[in-house]
Amino acid sequence: MTESEDAPAIPAADRAAALARLRSPALIRTRCRRILDAVAAGRSSHFRFEPARLSAAADLVADITRRRYPNLAVPYHSRWRHFEAGGIDRHTPLRLQLLEQSGGDQRFAARSLVDLAVVSVLLDAGAGAAWTWQEDGTGMRIGRSEGLALASLQGFRAGVFSSLPGEPLRADAARLQGIDEADLAAVFQVSGTNPLVGLAGRTRLLNALGAALARLRSPALIRTRCRRILDAVAAGRSSHFRFEPARLSAAADLVA
């Protein structure tokens, strides 16, 4: 018998209660405090805590922030901000294109943008210092998270994550399960002189996402998409979020 077979089954209600407790802000703060106390006591082989340098660190952050944003209007950090690398707004034209295609259907546009956001964020991990991506048209060569974001955006627009040739602006289970390293290597312009760290891991992650979506048992597997998150919220099946399509434009203007 394995250890897991020997272990007593935990009732679903107890598991749910345990997860809720682990996710509570109070317990998270308590656990973080324990980590801080252990580091401060010298029991960490990875970190060192020097409280005397906190003020200098805070002053440095404040100084950089004031120099870059004198009016303190600091833009939100988000995937959409990465799509604006180099001061170019690339996501608004996509949103307008989706609205035009759907006759102004805000939910249609939101579904595609959810597909994009989920896939793009999952592909965002350390790229390595040697990797960059060159954008067609501008010729900009960008690395790190911004480069990964722009590459995934261009791949999305090209239909790399869609199994339906006539509907490129989507990401669905069928395509995500079948995507391979060569597909992503093309998206990220990977070569012997432009290596991307973790290409195999990124591929496996998208394959796993596709498998998870397929397990949702959609009536048509090919149409099982990340956007089901949005559909669940819009239908009121979420206890955490509420979807208000009338406020989408205002929200987009707020973070623009």
N, C-alpha and C positions, 0 to 999 in steps of 0.2 A: 504493500500500500504506500502511496505517496503521502508526503506531509500534508498536502492539501486535502487528501481523502480522509486523513485522520482527524483533521480539524473540524470542530462542530460547525454546522451551518449557522450563519447569522441571519436572523429574521430580517425581511426586507424593511420593516418599520424601524428596526434598530440601525440598519445601514443608513437609511435616509436621515435619521436623527444624528448619527455620527457625522455624516457629510455636511449637514446643516451647521453643526457645531464647528467643524473644521473651517468652514467658509465664513464664519462670523468675524467681523472686524475686531471684536474684543479679543478673541483667541489668537487671531493673526498678530495683533500687537503684542500679546503676551509671549508668543513664540519668538517674534522678532527681538523682543527684549532679552530673551534667554540667549539668543545668538550674540547680541551685542555684549551681554555680560560675560559670555565665554571668551569672546575676542579680547575684551578689556582685561580679562584675567590671564591672558597669554595662553589660552588653551586651543588656539587655532594655528594650524601650520600654513594657512593661506592668507590670513588678514592680520593687520595690526591697527589698533585704534589709538590715535593720538589726540585726545581732547583739546590740548593746548593749541592745535592747529585749526580748530573748527572756525574760529573767527576769521582767520586769514582765508580759508576756503570760501566762506560766505562772502567776504569782501570781493574776492576774485570773481565769483559768479555774478554778483551785483554789478561790478564794474563792466564786465563783458556785456551783460544784458543792457545796461544803460547806453553803452557805446553803439551797440547794434540796433537797439530800439529806443531812441531818445524819448519818444512819447509813451513808452512802456506798453505799446500795443503789440504784444508778443503774439505771433500767429500760433494757432493750434498745431501741435505735433500730431500728424496723422498720415495715413497712406496717401490721402489726397494731396497733402502738402508735398510728398515726394514726387508726385506727378507734375509738380510745378518747378522741378529742378531747372536752374538757369533762368528763373523768372518767366517761364513760359507756362501758361495755363493750358494743359492738355485734356483735363477731365471735363471742363465745361463744353467744349465742342462735341465730346462723346455723348454727354447728357442731352444736348440739343438734338443731336442726330437720332437718339433713341426716341425722344419726344416727337420728332417729325415723323419717324417711321410708324409710330403708334397712334398718330392723330392726337397727341397731347396727353396720352395716358401716363400719368405719373407713376402708377404702380408697375406698369410694363418697364419703364425706365429704371425704377428702383430694383426690380428683379435682376436685370442685367448688371447693374452696378454692385449688387450684393455678390453675384457670381464673380465679378472681377475682384472685389475686395478680398473675398475669402481665399481665392487662389493666389492672388498677389502677395498677401500677407504670409501665407504658408510658405511661399518661395523665398521669403526674406529671412536669410540667416547670413552669418559671416561669409563674405564672398572671397576673402583672401586679398592680400595686398597687391597681387600681380594682375588681378582681373579688372577689366573695364568693358564698357559697352558703348558703341558709337551709334548715335541717332541719325537716321536718314533725314536728309533735308537740312538740319542745322549743323551736322558734322560734329556736334558735341560728343566728347568722350568722357563718360562718367562711370565711377565705381561705387562701391559700397551699397547702402540701401537705396540711394537714389537711382543708381544704375540698374539694380535689380527691379525696382518699381517700373522704370521706363521700359525695360525689356519685356516684363510681363504684360504691361499695358499694350505694347505693340503686338505681342503674341496673341493677346485677347482679341484685339481688333482684326487680326488676320485669321481668327477662327481656330487657333491651335487647340483650344480647350473644348471645342464643340464637335459633336459627332454629326451635326446636320450642316452640310455645305451651304444650304440656303439661309441658315441662321447662325452666322459666325459669332455674334456678340452674346455668348453664353458659355457656361461650363457645366457639363453634365456627366453623369456616372459612367456611361458607356465610353466616352472619350478619356476621361481621367483614369479609368482602369487600364486602358490600352496605351497610354502615353509611355514612351521609353526614353532612355538617356539621349539617344540621337535627336529626338524631338526637342528636348530641353536644351541640348547643346546648340542646336540651330537658333533657338530663341535667344540664348544668352551669348551667342557668337563665340563659343568656346573653341579653342584650338590649342595646339602644342605651345604656342607663345602667349596664349591668353587663357590660362587655366582657371577654372572656377572650383573653389573648394566645395565639397559636398554635393556634387552633381548627382551621384547615385542616391544619396539620402533624400534629396529633393524629389527625385523621381518616385522613390518608394512612398514618400509622403502623399503625393498626388494620387498614386495608385490606391493607397489606403483610404483616402478621402472618397475616391470613386466607389470603393467597395462598401464604405459606410453608407453612402447615399443609396447604393443599390439595395442595401438591407432595409431601406425604408419601404420597399415593396410597392413602389409606385405602379399603377396600372400599366404604364408604359415605361419600361426601364430606361429607354433612351432619353426620356424627358425628366428623369429624376435629377434635380438640380439643387445647387446650394441655395437658390432663391426660395426653397421650401421653408427656410427660416423665416423669411419675410411673410410668406403666405400664412404660416402658423400664427405669427404676431397679428397680422391683419384680420385673421379670423377670430381673434380673441382667445387663442389657445395657449397664451403665455401668461404666466403669473408675474413676469419680471418687466415686460415691455408693452408699450401701446403704440400702435401705428396710426398716425394722423396724416393722410396724404395731402390734405389741404395745406399743411405746414411745410411740405418738402421744399418748395421754392424758397421760403423764408429761411429755412435752415441752411440751404445751399448758399444763399446770399450772406448769411452770418459768418460762415467759415471761409468764404471766398477771399 
